[in-house]
């Protein structure tokens, strides 16, 4: 067995890939949405808890009057 990938090998790989409809669907999904979005398993995302048990103390709301600083907070 040779360790060199020839043009004939590449042609065979391409034909094998293109002969499977699932590969073409996956390739189109990656092309349209990107690899990270396509590879995300949303079943796992939905299984994560949406509630947290840590409560933070919050201060009182302050009036910045017309200082324009409200966007900082």
C-alpha positions as CSV (number, residue, x, y, z in Angstrom):
1,X,0.0,0.0,0.0
2,X,1.3,3.4,-1.0
3,X,1.3,6.4,1.4
4,X,0.9,8.8,-1.6
5,X,-2.6,10.1,-2.4
6,X,-2.8,10.2,-6.2
7,X,-5.2,12.1,-8.4
8,X,-6.9,8.8,-9.1
9,X,-7.4,8.3,-5.4
10,X,-8.9,11.8,-5.1
11,X,-11.3,11.2,-8.0
12,X,-12.4,8.0,-6.3
13,X,-12.9,9.7,-3.0
14,X,-15.0,12.4,-4.7
15,X,-17.1,9.9,-6.5
16,X,-17.7,7.9,-3.3
17,X,-18.6,11.1,-1.4
18,X,-21.0,12.4,-4.1
19,X,-22.7,9.1,-4.5
20,X,-24.3,9.3,-1.0
21,X,-27.2,11.7,-0.8
22,X,-26.6,12.2,3.0
23,X,-23.1,13.6,2.2
24,X,-24.5,16.1,-0.3
25,X,-27.2,17.3,2.2
26,X,-24.5,17.7,4.9
27,X,-22.2,19.5,2.6
28,X,-25.0,21.9,1.6
29,X,-25.9,22.5,5.2
30,X,-22.3,23.3,6.1
31,X,-21.9,25.6,3.1
32,X,-25.1,27.5,4.0
33,X,-24.8,27.7,7.8
34,X,-21.2,27.1,8.6
35,X,-19.6,24.1,10.4
36,X,-20.3,25.2,14.0
37,X,-24.0,25.9,13.5
38,X,-24.4,22.7,11.4
39,X,-22.5,20.6,14.0
40,X,-24.5,21.9,17.0
41,X,-26.6,19.2,18.6
42,X,-29.7,21.1,19.8
43,X,-31.0,18.1,21.7
44,X,-28.0,18.7,24.0
45,X,-28.7,22.4,24.2
46,X,-32.3,21.8,25.1
47,X,-31.4,19.4,27.8
48,X,-29.4,22.0,29.7
49,X,-31.2,23.6,32.7
50,X,-32.5,27.1,32.1
51,X,-32.7,28.0,35.8
52,X,-29.9,28.9,38.2
53,X,-29.6,28.6,41.9
54,X,-27.4,31.6,42.5
55,X,-29.1,34.9,43.5
56,X,-27.1,38.1,43.2
57,X,-27.8,41.0,45.5
58,X,-28.7,44.0,43.4
59,X,-28.5,47.6,44.5
60,X,-31.2,50.3,44.1
61,X,-31.8,52.0,40.8
62,X,-30.1,55.3,40.7
63,X,-31.2,58.4,38.8
64,X,-28.4,59.7,36.6
65,X,-30.6,62.7,35.8
66,X,-29.6,64.0,32.4
67,X,-26.0,63.1,32.6
68,X,-26.0,60.6,29.7
69,X,-24.4,57.9,31.8
70,X,-27.3,55.5,31.7
71,X,-25.7,53.6,28.8
72,X,-22.7,52.7,31.0
73,X,-24.7,50.6,33.3
